[in-house]
Amino acid sequence: MSRSTLEFLQHIQRELTYLMGRSADMSYDDFITNDDLIRAFVRSFEIVGEACKNVPEDIRFSNPEFNWSGFAKLRDRLIHHYWGIEYQIIWNAILTEVPSNKEWIDLLVEQELNKL
């Protein structure tokens, strides 16, 4: 069964929502000392990056405000260079990339739902 654009956008939305909610009121030290959180956050970024790659090119092109390529590149780095993950990069992405891109993905999901 083929996945729809809406499903991929919702996957991104769900993971960004999780990252924002789970990291709220958390410090870098809280993050870096919790192996379960590290694994969960890395997995969320893998999902976001893979879903970004599966969103049709016309949607990505017409919505350049969302960091499609940044999330896809982060996913590739996490998957292919798992032995050298710099957790400060993950943490910085949570603080900077996730909140601003969450706003855009919420709008895109709403637009796709309105098409139904």
N, C-alpha and C positions, 0 to 999 in steps of 0.2 A: 504494500500500500504506500502510495506516495504521500509525503508530508506536504502540507500546504504552507504558503507564505505566512499565514496567520499563526500556524503552529510554531514555526521557527521564531517568529517575533515573540510569541508567548513564552517560549523556552528562555529566550534572552531576558524578557521581563521578569520571569520567575526567579532566575538566578541573580539578577541585579537587585531585586527586592530582598532576596535572602542575604546577599552580601551586605547591603545597607542595614538591614535589621539586625543581623548577627554581630556586626562590627560596631554598632552604636554604643557609645560610652565605653569603648574598649581602647586600651593603649597598645602600642606596638609590642611592649613587653608581654601583655596579656596574650597577644596573638602568637608571638614567636616562641612562647614557652608552652603552647598547647598543641600537641601533635595532631589531635583530632581536628582542631580548627584549621591548621595548616592544610591538612589533606582535604577538608571540605572546601576551603576557599580556592585551592588549586583546582579541584574538580569543577567548581562553579565556573571558573575562568575558562577551563577546557570546553565546557558545554557552551558558554557564551561564544567563544571563538569559532567552534564548529558550526553553531547555528548561524553565525554571521556569514560564514562561507556559503551556507545554503540558501540565504535570502537572495532572491533573484537580482541580477545585476541592475535592472532598471529601477528597482526600489532603492538599492544602495546608491546608485548614481543620482537619483532625484532627492535623496536625503543625506547630503554630505555632512550635515551637522553631527550625525552619529558616527562614532569612531570605528567603523566596520573593520578597516584594515588593521588598526591598532589592536583590537581584540583578537583578530585572526592571527596576527603575528605573535601575540603573547601566547595564544594557544599552541602554536607551532613550537615556540621555545619551551613551553612546559612539557609538551609531549616528547620532543626530540632531544631535549637537553635536560632531562629530569634530574640528572646527577649534579647539575650546576645551577639550580634555581636560586636566584637571589631574592630572598623573602622580603627585603626592603622594597623591591620593585612591586611585588604583590601588594604590600601594604600601601604604597604610594598610589597604586591604581585604585585601591578601595577608597582612599581619601579624595582623590581628584577625578578620576575617570568615571567611576560608578555613579556618583550623584548626578553629574551633568548629563550623562548618557541615559540614565534612568528616566529623566524627564522626556527625552526624545522618544525613547522606546514606548513609553506610555502613550504618547500622541500617535505613534505609528500603529500601535495595537488598536487604539480607538478608531482610527481611520479605517483599518481593515475590517473591524467589526461593523462599522457603519455601511460597508459595502455589501454585507450579507442581507 
